[in-house]
Amino acid sequence: MHVYLIFVAEYRSKVFDGDVINRLLTFFGKTCAAFEAQLVEMDGEDDHGHLLVEYPPTSGGIQSS
């Protein structure tokens, strides 16, 4: 499964420079690995960021009755 996430700085403040984006890339990569997911792509602008995450379906997901 693929999930596309967008995160926005509070009040659309311009806080995400290149250094911050690189730090977030490391952080999100480690977080995805901990959840057995893969960070396929990440990029950002000065006031928001984009993540594309791929993860395998699990047996603990939503089940119908």
DSSP file (Angstrom, degrees, kcal/mol; ACC not computed):
  #  RESIDUE AA STRUCTURE BP1 BP2  ACC     N-H-->O    O-->H-N    N-H-->O    O-->H-N    TCO  KAPPA ALPHA  PHI   PSI    X-CA   Y-CA   Z-CA
    1    1 A M              0   0    0      0, 0.0    54,-2.4     0, 0.0     2,-0.4   0.000 360.0 360.0 360.0 147.8    0.0    0.0    0.0
    2    2 A H  E     -A   54   0A   0     52,-0.2     2,-0.4     2,-0.0    52,-0.2  -0.934 360.0-168.6-117.1 141.3    1.1    3.5   -0.7
    3    3 A V  E     -A   53   0A   0     50,-2.8    50,-2.8    -2,-0.4     2,-0.6  -0.997   8.1-156.3-129.1 132.9    0.3    6.6    1.5
    4    4 A Y  E     -A   52   0A   0     -2,-0.4     2,-0.4    48,-0.2    48,-0.2  -0.947  18.8-174.2-109.7 118.5    1.0   10.2    0.4
    5    5 A L  E     -A   51   0A   0     46,-2.7    46,-2.7    -2,-0.6     2,-0.4  -0.887  13.1-166.1-116.9 143.7    1.3   12.5    3.4
    6    6 A I  E     -A   50   0A   0     -2,-0.4     2,-0.4    44,-0.2    44,-0.2  -0.998   6.4-167.8-125.0 129.4    1.6   16.3    3.5
    7    7 A F  E     -A   49   0A   0     42,-2.0    42,-2.7    -2,-0.4     2,-0.4  -0.955   5.9-159.0-119.1 141.7    2.7   18.1    6.7
    8    8 A V  E     -A   48   0A   0     -2,-0.4    40,-0.2    40,-0.2     2,-0.1  -0.924  19.3-117.5-122.9 139.0    2.4   21.8    7.1
    9    9 A A    >   -     0   0    0     38,-2.1     3,-2.4    -2,-0.4    38,-0.0  -0.440  50.1 -85.8 -69.8 148.1    4.2   24.2    9.5
   10   10 A E  G >  S+     0   0    0      1,-0.3     3,-1.7     2,-0.2    -1,-0.1  -0.311 115.4   2.9 -57.1 134.4    1.9   26.0   12.0
   11   11 A Y  G 3  S-     0   0    0      1,-0.3    -1,-0.3    -3,-0.1     3,-0.1   0.686 122.1 -81.4  58.7  21.4    0.6   29.2   10.4
   12   12 A R  G <  S-     0   0    0     -3,-2.4    -1,-0.3     1,-0.2    -2,-0.2   0.838  74.4-178.4  54.3  35.3    2.4   28.1    7.2
   13   13 A S    <   -     0   0    0     -3,-1.7     2,-1.5     1,-0.1     3,-0.3  -0.332  34.8-117.5 -62.7 146.5    5.6   29.6    8.7
   14   14 A K        +     0   0    0      1,-0.2    33,-0.3    -3,-0.1    -1,-0.1  -0.644  69.7 127.2 -89.8  81.9    8.6   29.4    6.4
   15   15 A V        +     0   0    0     -2,-1.5     2,-1.2    31,-1.0    -1,-0.2   0.521  37.3  92.4-117.0 -10.6   10.7   27.1    8.7
   16   16 A F        +     0   0    0     30,-2.1    32,-0.2    -3,-0.3     2,-0.1  -0.718  48.7 163.4 -95.7  93.0   11.8   24.2    6.5
   17   17 A D     >  -     0   0    0     -2,-1.2     4,-2.4    29,-0.1     5,-0.2  -0.357  57.7 -84.6 -93.2-176.5   15.2   25.0    4.9
   18   18 A G  H  > S+     0   0    0      1,-0.2     4,-2.1     2,-0.2     5,-0.2   0.869 128.3  52.0 -59.0 -39.8   17.5   22.4    3.3
   19   19 A D  H  > S+     0   0    0      2,-0.2     4,-2.0     1,-0.2    -1,-0.2   0.917 110.8  47.2 -64.1 -44.2   19.1   21.4    6.6
   20   20 A V  H  > S+     0   0    0      1,-0.2     4,-2.7     2,-0.2     5,-0.2   0.912 110.3  52.5 -65.0 -42.6   15.7   20.8    8.3
   21   21 A I  H  X S+     0   0    0     -4,-2.4     4,-2.2     1,-0.2    -1,-0.2   0.910 109.6  49.7 -59.9 -42.4   14.5   18.8    5.3
   22   22 A N  H  X S+     0   0    0     -4,-2.1     4,-1.7     2,-0.2    -1,-0.2   0.889 111.3  48.8 -65.3 -38.6   17.6   16.6    5.5
   23   23 A R  H  X S+     0   0    0     -4,-2.0     4,-2.5     2,-0.2    -2,-0.2   0.920 111.8  48.9 -64.9 -43.6   17.1   16.0    9.2
   24   24 A L  H  X S+     0   0    0     -4,-2.7     4,-3.4     1,-0.2     5,-0.3   0.875 106.2  57.7 -64.0 -36.7   13.5   15.1    8.7
   25   25 A L  H  X S+     0   0    0     -4,-2.2     4,-2.1    -5,-0.2    -1,-0.2   0.923 109.6  44.5 -58.7 -44.9   14.5   12.7    5.9
   26   26 A T  H  X S+     0   0    0     -4,-1.7     4,-2.2     2,-0.2    -2,-0.2   0.938 115.8  47.2 -63.9 -47.5   16.7   10.9    8.4
   27   27 A F  H  X S+     0   0    0     -4,-2.5     4,-2.3     1,-0.2    -2,-0.2   0.935 114.7  44.8 -61.1 -49.2   14.0   10.9   11.1
   28   28 A F  H  X S+     0   0    0     -4,-3.4     4,-2.7     1,-0.2    -1,-0.2   0.862 110.8  55.1 -66.6 -35.2   11.2    9.8    8.9
   29   29 A G  H  X S+     0   0    0     -4,-2.1     4,-2.1    -5,-0.3    -1,-0.2   0.923 110.8  44.6 -61.9 -44.5   13.4    7.1    7.3
   30   30 A K  H  X S+     0   0    0     -4,-2.2     4,-2.0     2,-0.2    -2,-0.2   0.891 113.3  51.3 -66.3 -39.9   14.2    5.6   10.8
   31   31 A T  H  X S+     0   0    0     -4,-2.3     4,-1.2     2,-0.2    -2,-0.2   0.920 110.2  48.5 -64.4 -44.0   10.5    5.8   11.8
   32   32 A C  H ><>S+     0   0    0     -4,-2.7     5,-3.2     1,-0.2     3,-0.6   0.918 109.9  52.4 -62.1 -43.0    9.3    4.0    8.7
   33   33 A A  H ><5S+     0   0    0     -4,-2.1     3,-1.5     1,-0.2    -1,-0.2   0.882 105.1  55.7 -61.2 -38.2   11.9    1.3    9.2
   34   34 A A  H 3<5S+     0   0    0     -4,-2.0    -1,-0.2     1,-0.3    -2,-0.2   0.804 111.1  44.4 -63.6 -28.8   10.7    0.8   12.8
   35   35 A F  T <<5S-     0   0    0     -4,-1.2    -1,-0.3    -3,-0.6    -2,-0.2   0.211 118.7-111.6 -98.8  13.6    7.2    0.2   11.4
   36   36 A E  T < 5S+     0   0    0     -3,-1.5     2,-0.2     1,-0.2    -3,-0.2   0.854  79.0 125.5  57.1  38.2    8.5   -2.1    8.6
   37   37 A A      < -     0   0    0     -5,-3.2     2,-0.5    18,-0.2    18,-0.2  -0.717  56.9-126.3-116.2 170.2    7.6    0.5    6.0
   38   38 A Q  E     -B   54   0A   0     16,-3.3    16,-2.9    -2,-0.2     2,-1.0  -0.980   8.3-138.6-123.8 128.7    9.7    2.2    3.3
   39   39 A L  E     +B   53   0A   0     -2,-0.5    14,-0.2    14,-0.2     3,-0.1  -0.755  25.8 179.1 -82.3 104.3   10.1    5.9    2.8
   40   40 A V  E     -     0   0A   0     12,-2.1     2,-0.3    -2,-1.0    -1,-0.2   0.903  61.6  -5.3 -76.5 -43.2    9.9    6.0   -1.0
   41   41 A E  E     -B   52   0A   0     11,-1.5    11,-2.6    -3,-0.2     2,-0.3  -0.996  56.3-178.5-154.6 145.4   10.2    9.7   -1.5
   42   42 A M  E     +B   51   0A   0     -2,-0.3     2,-0.3     9,-0.2     9,-0.2  -0.982  15.0 150.1-147.0 138.4   10.4   12.9    0.6
   43   43 A D  E     -B   50   0A   0      7,-1.8     7,-3.4    -2,-0.3     2,-0.3  -0.942  15.8-170.3-153.7 170.5   10.7   16.5   -0.4
   44   44 A G  E     -B   49   0A   0     -2,-0.3     5,-0.3     5,-0.3     2,-0.2  -0.991  17.9-140.1-161.0 168.0    9.6   19.8    0.9
   45   45 A E        -     0   0    0      3,-3.2     3,-0.2    -2,-0.3   -29,-0.1  -0.531  52.6 -84.5-116.8-173.0    9.1   23.5    0.5
   46   46 A D  S    S+     0   0    0     -2,-0.2   -30,-2.1     1,-0.2   -31,-1.0   0.661 126.8  28.7 -75.1 -13.3    9.8   26.2    3.1
   47   47 A D  S    S+     0   0    0    -33,-0.3   -38,-2.1     1,-0.2     2,-0.3   0.397 125.4  21.1-126.6   1.4    6.3   25.9    4.7
   48   48 A H  E     -A    8   0A   0    -40,-0.2    -3,-3.2    -3,-0.2     2,-0.3  -0.985  59.1-143.5-160.4 166.0    5.4   22.2    4.1
   49   49 A G  E     -AB   7  44A   0    -42,-2.7   -42,-2.0    -2,-0.3     2,-0.4  -0.931   7.8-143.4-135.4 160.1    6.7   18.7    3.3
   50   50 A H  E     -AB   6  43A   0     -7,-3.4    -7,-1.8    -2,-0.3     2,-0.4  -0.965  13.4-173.2-125.4 138.6    5.6   15.7    1.3
   51   51 A L  E     -AB   5  42A   0    -46,-2.7   -46,-2.7    -2,-0.4     2,-0.5  -0.996  11.2-165.2-130.8 137.3    6.1   12.0    2.1
   52   52 A L  E     -AB   4  41A   0    -11,-2.6   -12,-2.1    -2,-0.4   -11,-1.5  -0.976  20.0-177.0-118.6 115.6    5.4    8.9    0.0
   53   53 A V  E     -AB   3  39A   0    -50,-2.8   -50,-2.8    -2,-0.5     2,-0.4  -0.921  12.7-161.7-118.4 135.9    5.4    5.8    2.2
   54   54 A E  E     +AB   2  38A   0    -16,-2.9   -16,-3.3    -2,-0.4   -52,-0.2  -0.961  17.3 168.2-115.4 133.5    5.0    2.2    1.1
   55   55 A Y        -     0   0    0    -54,-2.4   -18,-0.2    -2,-0.4   -19,-0.1  -0.998  34.0-112.0-144.5 148.5    4.0   -0.4    3.6
   56   56 A P        -     0   0    0      0, 0.0     2,-0.1     0, 0.0    -2,-0.0  -0.498  38.9-105.3 -77.4 146.7    2.9   -4.0    3.4
   57   57 A P        -     0   0    0      0, 0.0     2,-0.3     0, 0.0     0, 0.0  -0.431  40.3-151.1 -65.5 146.1   -0.7   -4.9    4.4
   58   58 A T    >   -     0   0    0     -2,-0.1     3,-1.1     1,-0.1    -3,-0.0  -0.781  24.4-120.7-118.2 162.4   -0.8   -6.7    7.8
   59   59 A S  T 3  S+     0   0    0     -2,-0.3    -1,-0.1     1,-0.2     0, 0.0   0.639 108.7  67.6 -75.4 -12.8   -3.1   -9.2    9.3
   60   60 A G  T 3  S+     0   0    0      3,-0.0    -1,-0.2     2,-0.0     3,-0.1   0.270  82.1 106.4 -89.3  12.7   -3.8   -6.8   12.1
   61   61 A G  S <  S-     0   0    0     -3,-1.1     2,-0.2     1,-0.2    -2,-0.0   0.125  85.0 -48.6 -78.0-164.8   -5.6   -4.3    9.8
   62   62 A I        -     0   0    0      1,-0.0     2,-0.4     0, 0.0    -1,-0.2  -0.482  58.6-164.9 -70.1 132.8   -9.3   -3.5    9.5
   63   63 A Q        -     0   0    0     -2,-0.2     2,-0.2    -3,-0.1    -4,-0.0  -0.941  13.1-133.4-122.0 143.2  -11.5   -6.6    9.2
   64   64 A S              0   0    0     -2,-0.4     0, 0.0     1,-0.1     0, 0.0  -0.638 360.0 360.0 -90.7 154.2  -15.0   -6.9    8.0
   65   65 A S              0   0    0     -2,-0.2    -1,-0.1     0, 0.0    -2,-0.0   0.438 360.0 360.0-100.1 360.0  -17.6   -9.0   10.0
